[in-house]
C-alpha cells in the first residue's frame, strides 16, 4: 500500500515541513490537516495520499479506509534544474530550481 511521485517542482526542505505534520497520523486526520495547511506542498502531498489510499483499496483489497495509518513518508531530493540570472558588471549568478521525490507507505492499524 504505497504510492510515490517524482520531480515535484518544490524544494525538499519545503515539502518536509508539510510531511512532518502528517507523519504517523491516520489517513482521515492527515487529509484534514493537509486541507487546511496553507503551503504549496500540501496539495501535492494530499494528491499522493489519495493515490496511496486508492492503491490500498484497488490492489490490496482494504475494505475500511478509516483503519489506514501513514507508516512511512519520505522526501528525497530530485534533479536540480540549473539556471542563471544576469547581475551587475556582466556577471551571472546561478539559480537552482530544486525538485522532490515523495514516497508514502500506508499500513492498517492493529
RAKA-V582935 format. One record per residue. SS is DSSP state (hx for helix, st for strand, lp for the rest). D_CENTER is the distance of its C-alpha to the mean C-alpha in Angstrom with 1 decimal. Layout:
ss: [SS & SS]
d_center: [D_CENTER & D_CENTER]
This chain:
ss: [lp & st & st & st & st & st & st & st & lp & lp & lp & hx & hx & hx & hx & hx & hx & hx & hx & hx & hx & hx & lp & lp & lp & st & hx & hx & hx & hx & hx & hx & hx & hx & hx & lp & lp & lp & lp & hx & hx & hx & hx & hx & hx & hx & hx & hx & hx & hx & hx & hx & hx & hx & hx & hx & hx & hx & hx & hx & lp & lp & lp & lp & hx & hx & hx & st & st & st & st & st & st & st & st & st & st & lp & lp & lp & st & st & st & st & st & st & lp & hx & hx & hx & lp & st & st & st & st & st & st & lp & lp & st & st & st & st & st & st & st & st & st & lp & lp]
d_center: [15.5 & 12.4 & 10.0 & 8.1 & 7.4 & 9.2 & 10.6 & 8.3 & 11.0 & 9.6 & 10.8 & 9.0 & 11.2 & 10.0 & 6.2 & 7.9 & 10.1 & 7.9 & 6.4 & 10.2 & 11.4 & 10.3 & 10.9 & 14.1 & 14.5 & 15.7 & 13.8 & 16.1 & 15.8 & 12.0 & 12.4 & 15.2 & 13.5 & 10.6 & 13.5 & 15.4 & 13.1 & 14.3 & 11.6 & 10.5 & 6.7 & 7.4 & 8.4 & 5.6 & 3.7 & 7.4 & 8.3 & 6.4 & 8.1 & 11.2 & 11.4 & 11.4 & 14.1 & 16.0 & 16.1 & 17.4 & 20.0 & 21.1 & 21.1 & 21.8 & 23.9 & 22.3 & 24.6 & 23.3 & 19.6 & 20.5 & 20.8 & 17.3 & 15.5 & 12.2 & 13.9 & 11.5 & 7.8 & 7.7 & 6.7 & 9.7 & 11.6 & 12.4 & 15.7 & 17.1 & 19.1 & 22.4 & 24.4 & 27.5 & 29.0 & 32.7 & 34.2 & 37.8 & 40.6 & 39.2 & 36.2 & 32.6 & 29.5 & 26.3 & 23.0 & 19.9 & 17.1 & 14.1 & 11.2 & 8.1 & 7.5 & 4.5 & 6.8 & 7.8 & 11.5 & 13.5 & 17.2 & 20.0 & 21.5 & 25.0]
